[in-house]
Amino acid sequence: MLYVVGFGPGDEKHMTTEAREVLASVDVIAGYRTYTGLMKKLFPDKEYLVTGMKGEMERCHLAVQTALTGKEVAVVCSGDAGIYGMAGLVLETLEQMHALEKVEVRIVAGLTAAMSGAALLGAPLGHDLAIISLSDLMTPWDLICKRLRLAAEGDFCIALYNPSSHSRRAHFEEACAILCGMLSPDTPCGLAHKIGREGEHTQIVLLKDLAEAEVDMQTVVLIGNSRARIVGDHIVTPRGYLEKYGNASFTENSGE
């Protein structure tokens, strides 16, 4: 059996019961070294297959080869296995190695950063949403810009993953400029940094100030739609209940 497991933002309290049960049951855990380091604290007696940054294809081949020997293997991803995770590549690797009929595979969902970050900030993703990564490692930058424009045009709430790194701060600034050109400059935006890990913190800014914010690869940026507003210390993107039902009063059932 080969599992692909999303373990959430990082803290074990955000790991689903299913993910924990699967990881406790397998023989081998495969993953990026930062993620296997987290897993070793929880499951120290497992065998580990560890690769570094940009070692995804090697990692998947090792995991499939190990599963073909009869061992139970879990490939781990932060967040969710299918949202910028390893689920797709594992399935493609099984196909490439002609192992789809030889290895049973199961995808285990996890809590992705858009959801866990939104919870820290209130309800910024309360309506239809688009999740867009600003990393152009696998996707052309022109296509990313097109997706930003279309998401803004469609009035989606927007979650930005991988907003900035040492080599591409300018991309984040360009993304902010695109959004500022299409949305109100007073649109509430939330920043959630190191979700579920040491150093976790959040910040609320307006879209006109977003380009100046400190962000990195461990930050998720959440941008409300045209109806989003700041409520106390939170961002709320309304679903529309108050607009639909107004100030209708609801009385408690008297029990008669």
C-alpha positions in Angstrom: 0.0 0.0 0.0 1.2 3.5 -0.8 -0.3 6.5 1.0 0.0 10.1 0.2 -0.7 12.0 3.5 -1.3 15.7 4.1 -0.4 16.4 7.7 -1.6 19.9 7.9 0.3 23.1 8.7 2.8 21.5 11.0 1.5 21.3 14.6 0.3 17.8 15.5 -3.0 19.3 16.7 -3.8 20.1 13.1 -3.2 16.6 11.9 -6.4 14.6 11.1 -7.1 11.4 13.0 -6.9 9.5 9.7 -3.5 11.0 8.9 -2.2 10.1 12.3 -3.5 6.5 12.1 -2.0 6.0 8.7 1.4 7.3 9.7 1.4 5.2 12.8 0.6 2.1 10.8 3.1 2.3 7.9 6.6 0.9 7.7 8.2 3.8 5.8 7.7 7.5 5.7 9.0 9.5 2.7 9.3 13.2 2.5 11.2 16.5 2.2 13.7 16.7 5.0 11.9 19.5 6.9 8.7 17.4 6.9 10.4 14.2 7.9 12.0 16.1 10.7 8.6 16.9 12.0 7.4 13.3 11.6 10.4 11.8 13.4 9.3 13.6 16.5 6.0 11.8 16.4 7.0 8.5 14.8 10.7 8.0 15.8 10.8 4.2 15.0 9.8 4.4 11.3 12.2 4.0 8.4 12.6 7.3 6.5 13.2 8.1 2.9 14.5 11.7 2.8 15.2 14.0 -0.1 15.9 17.7 -0.3 14.4 20.7 -2.1 13.5 19.9 -5.7 13.9 16.2 -5.0 10.2 15.4 -5.5 10.6 13.1 -8.5 13.4 11.1 -6.8 11.2 10.9 -3.6 8.2 9.5 -5.5 10.4 6.9 -7.3 11.9 5.7 -4.1 8.5 5.5 -2.4 7.0 3.5 -5.3 10.1 1.2 -5.5 9.8 0.6 -1.7 6.1 -0.1 -1.9 6.7 -2.6 -4.7 8.8 -4.7 -2.1 5.6 -5.1 0.0 6.3 -2.4 2.6 3.6 0.1 3.6 4.8 3.5 2.6 3.5 7.0 3.3 4.6 10.0 1.2 4.0 13.1 3.5 3.1 16.7 2.5 2.4 19.7 4.5 -1.1 21.0 4.2 -3.2 18.9 1.9 -1.8 16.1 -0.3 -3.7 17.3 -3.4 -3.4 21.1 -3.1 0.2 21.8 -4.2 1.0 18.4 -2.6 2.5 15.1 -3.8 -0.7 13.2 -4.7 -0.6 14.1 -8.4 3.1 13.3 -8.9 2.8 10.0 -7.0 -0.1 8.9 -9.3 1.9 10.0 -12.4 5.0 8.1 -11.1 3.0 5.0 -10.6 1.8 5.3 -14.2 5.3 6.0 -15.5 6.7 3.0 -13.7 3.8 0.8 -14.9 2.9 0.1 -11.2 -0.7 1.3 -11.1 -2.0 -2.3 -11.0 0.8 -3.5 -8.7 0.5 -0.9 -5.9 -2.7 0.2 -4.2 -2.7 3.9 -3.5 -4.7 6.0 -1.1 -4.8 9.8 -0.7 -5.3 11.2 2.8 -6.5 14.7 2.9 -5.1 17.4 5.2 -5.7 20.9 6.4 -4.4 23.3 3.7 -2.9 26.7 4.5 -5.8 28.6 3.1 -8.2 27.0 5.6 -5.9 27.1 8.6 -4.8 30.7 7.9 -8.4 31.8 7.3 -9.4 30.4 10.7 -6.7 32.6 12.4 -8.0 35.7 10.6 -11.7 35.2 11.0 -13.6 34.5 7.8 -11.8 36.1 4.9 -12.7 33.1 2.6 -16.4 33.1 3.3 -17.5 33.0 -0.3 -16.2 31.5 -3.6 -12.4 31.5 -3.7 -9.4 31.0 -5.8 -6.0 29.6 -4.6 -3.0 30.8 -6.6 0.6 30.1 -6.1 3.0 32.9 -7.0 5.9 30.5 -7.5 6.9 30.3 -11.2 9.0 27.3 -10.7 6.4 25.1 -12.4 4.1 27.6 -13.9 4.9 30.5 -16.3 4.7 33.9 -14.7 2.5 35.2 -17.5 -0.1 32.5 -16.7 0.0 33.3 -13.0 -0.7 37.0 -13.8 -3.6 35.9 -16.0 -5.1 33.9 -13.2 -4.7 36.8 -10.8 -6.6 39.1 -13.2 -9.4 36.6 -13.8 -9.8 35.9 -10.1 -10.1 39.6 -9.4 -12.5 40.1 -12.3 -14.6 37.3 -11.0 -14.7 38.9 -7.5 -13.3 35.8 -5.9 -11.7 35.7 -2.5 -8.1 35.0 -3.2 -5.5 32.9 -1.3 -1.9 33.5 -2.4 0.6 30.7 -1.7 4.4 31.1 -1.9 4.1 34.9 -2.2 7.8 35.8 -2.0 11.3 34.4 -1.8 14.7 35.9 -1.8 14.9 35.7 -5.6 11.4 36.9 -6.6 10.1 39.7 -4.3 9.3 41.6 -7.4 6.7 39.0 -8.4 4.8 39.7 -5.2 4.9 43.4 -5.8 3.7 42.9 -9.4 0.9 40.7 -8.2 -0.2 43.4 -5.7 -0.2 45.9 -8.5 -2.4 43.7 -10.7 -4.9 43.3 -7.9 -4.8 47.0 -6.9 -5.6 47.9 -10.5 -8.8 45.8 -10.4 -10.0 45.8 -6.8 -10.7 48.5 -4.3 -7.5 49.7 -2.6 -9.3 49.4 0.7 -10.0 45.6 0.3 -9.1 43.9 3.6 -6.1 41.4 3.3 -4.8 39.0 5.9 -1.3 37.6 6.3 -0.8 34.3 8.2 2.8 33.4 8.9 4.2 30.0 10.1 0.7 28.6 10.7 0.8 26.0 13.4 4.5 26.4 14.1 6.7 28.4 16.4 6.6 32.1 15.4 3.0 31.9 14.1 1.5 35.4 13.7 -1.1 37.2 11.7 -1.6 40.7 10.3 -4.4 42.6 8.7 -3.7 45.2 6.0 -5.5 47.0 3.2 -4.8 46.0 -0.3 -3.2 49.4 -1.0 -0.5 48.6 1.6 -0.1 44.9 0.8 3.0 45.3 -1.4 4.9 46.7 1.6 4.1 43.8 3.9 6.7 41.3 5.0 6.0 37.9 3.4 7.9 34.8 2.6 7.4 31.2 1.5 5.9 30.4 4.9 3.2 33.1 4.6 -0.3 32.7 3.1 -2.0 35.9 1.9 -5.8 36.0 2.0 -7.6 38.7 0.1 -11.3 39.3 0.6 -13.8 40.0 -2.3 -15.6 43.3 -2.9 -17.9 42.8 0.1 -15.2 41.9 2.6 -14.8 44.1 5.7 -13.0 44.2 9.0 -15.1 43.2 11.9 -13.2 43.8 15.2 -9.9 42.0 14.9 -11.1 39.8 12.1 -11.8 39.9 8.3 -15.2 38.8 7.2 -16.2 38.1 3.6 -20.0 37.8 4.0 -21.9 35.0 2.4 -25.0 37.2 2.2 -27.3 36.2 5.0 -27.9 39.7 6.3 -28.5 41.1 2.9 -31.0 38.3 2.1 -32.9 38.2 5.4 -32.3 41.7 6.7 -32.9 42.3 10.4 -35.5 39.5 10.7 -36.0 38.7 14.3 -36.0 35.2 15.6 -37.9 34.4 18.8 -37.1 31.4 20.9 -39.6 28.6 20.9 -41.7 29.0 24.0 -42.1 25.3 24.3 -45.9 25.6 24.2 
